[in-house]
Amino acid sequence: MGNRIIVVGGGAAGMMAAIVAKRNGSDVILLERNDRVGKKLLTTGNGRCNYTNLYTSLNNYHGEDTSFIEDALCEFNVNKTIEFFEKLGITPATEDNGKVYPLSFQASSMLDVLRYELEYQGVQLITDAYVVDIYKKKKFIVKLKDGRDFSCDKIILATGGMAMPVSGSDGNGYSLAKKLGHTITDIFPGLVQLKLEGNIFKQVNGVKFVGTAGIYHKGKLIAKDRGDILFTDYGISGPPILQISRRANELLNKNETVEIKVSIIDTKSAEELKVYLIKRFNNMPIKTIEEALIGLINKRLILPVLKELNIDKKNTAGNIDEKDIIKIANLLTSWSFKITGNKGWGQAQVTAGGVNTNEVNSKTMESKIVEGLYLVGEILDVDGDCGGFNLQWAWSSGYVAGINAAKS
């Protein structure tokens, strides 16, 4: 038997690392704090598990040094990921945007095949195992909350970050890494809904539209995305919001002022919309302005829009002056709100920030500070966009750590 390896954390990266290390001749123990592995995996892709993306590139990742991820992504790329899971029984189904799902469209399929493989390979799985301390004498000693301890030659730390604490990610891995000498960059929620300033949100809660949202800092656009956007009672949500939220949260974390501009109508410029509205209102001169906007935007947005612009809803379309038409056109193509915060770790899909990647060997995932310690997945200062990129990082980093830790 080769090295004895302990993997701390039974999420995506941890399970991958354990399987690969065992296949490469090591004696592997997987410690999971929950009563079962893969709890967070079950929630990914709305329970359908978007496990990779055909268009994966370095541009989909964030952190202080994104070049760090290149080696692992090359070593275990998207094609190898699809092939790995196909051999375990997962038939890939691809959507237009490059997202890859299991053909069953069930996250439980992914977890079932991984659990089967852990068992088949003979990985010793210990659940309800909360690690409180790790230190190194000649070997590593791993102490559990219940008083048990284990020794091993090598350790793979795959504890996840802070996002979705119900899945078991409470940031414990950061304190373990810190005790072992690593530094942690600022951490904040990555893909998460945003809270906005204003008093319209109770009225527009649940209104959904296809539009564009942009994050602005000091008047400059720093991130934007398009798709299904949803107003909520606290602010704003939907895939485009999650996608751009990281840039907003990074600045909010530094106490900077950040704005979001929302285009409810993004198929026309403000000028084009103005021309269109003049024509529209001329066609229905005796309708009130409230009635004249029905069929253009969601009915529940009409009164909040008019109230925001101080336009009397009883005013007729034929009587409205050009100044007010310009105001409506500007608001519908670019409605500005101040971002006051986010929905927090409970709603966040990923952690931004983590263990400083300068302290980790990108080719092996081994710590440069403690020999025999490997760090994988979300615990590192690497986070991806929405769309399968975070799971791809988990598989790639887990694979690389597993194969290198197994080398004697």
Secondary structure as GFF3:
##gff-version 3
##sequence-region A 1 408
A	DSSP	beta_strand	4	8	.	.	.	ID=ss1
A	DSSP	alpha_helix	12	23	.	.	.	ID=ss2
A	DSSP	beta_strand	27	31	.	.	.	ID=ss3
A	DSSP	three_ten_helix	41	47	.	.	.	ID=ss4
A	DSSP	beta_strand	52	53	.	.	.	ID=ss5
A	DSSP	three_ten_helix	58	60	.	.	.	ID=ss6
A	DSSP	beta_strand	61	62	.	.	.	ID=ss7
A	DSSP	three_ten_helix	66	69	.	.	.	ID=ss8
A	DSSP	alpha_helix	70	75	.	.	.	ID=ss9
A	DSSP	alpha_helix	78	88	.	.	.	ID=ss10
A	DSSP	beta_strand	92	94	.	.	.	ID=ss11
A	DSSP	beta_strand	99	102	.	.	.	ID=ss12
A	DSSP	alpha_helix	107	121	.	.	.	ID=ss13
A	DSSP	beta_strand	124	126	.	.	.	ID=ss14
A	DSSP	beta_strand	131	136	.	.	.	ID=ss15
A	DSSP	beta_strand	140	144	.	.	.	ID=ss16
A	DSSP	beta_strand	149	152	.	.	.	ID=ss17
A	DSSP	beta_strand	154	157	.	.	.	ID=ss18
A	DSSP	three_ten_helix	165	167	.	.	.	ID=ss19
A	DSSP	alpha_helix	172	179	.	.	.	ID=ss20
A	DSSP	beta_strand	188	189	.	.	.	ID=ss21
A	DSSP	beta_strand	194	196	.	.	.	ID=ss22
A	DSSP	alpha_helix	201	204	.	.	.	ID=ss23
A	DSSP	beta_strand	208	217	.	.	.	ID=ss24
A	DSSP	beta_strand	220	231	.	.	.	ID=ss25
A	DSSP	beta_strand	235	237	.	.	.	ID=ss26
A	DSSP	alpha_helix	239	252	.	.	.	ID=ss27
A	DSSP	beta_strand	259	263	.	.	.	ID=ss28
A	DSSP	alpha_helix	270	283	.	.	.	ID=ss29
A	DSSP	alpha_helix	289	292	.	.	.	ID=ss30
A	DSSP	alpha_helix	299	308	.	.	.	ID=ss31
A	DSSP	three_ten_helix	317	319	.	.	.	ID=ss32
A	DSSP	alpha_helix	322	333	.	.	.	ID=ss33
A	DSSP	beta_strand	335	342	.	.	.	ID=ss34
A	DSSP	beta_strand	351	352	.	.	.	ID=ss35
A	DSSP	three_ten_helix	357	359	.	.	.	ID=ss36
A	DSSP	beta_strand	373	375	.	.	.	ID=ss37
A	DSSP	three_ten_helix	377	379	.	.	.	ID=ss38
A	DSSP	beta_strand	383	384	.	.	.	ID=ss39
A	DSSP	alpha_helix	389	405	.	.	.	ID=ss40
###
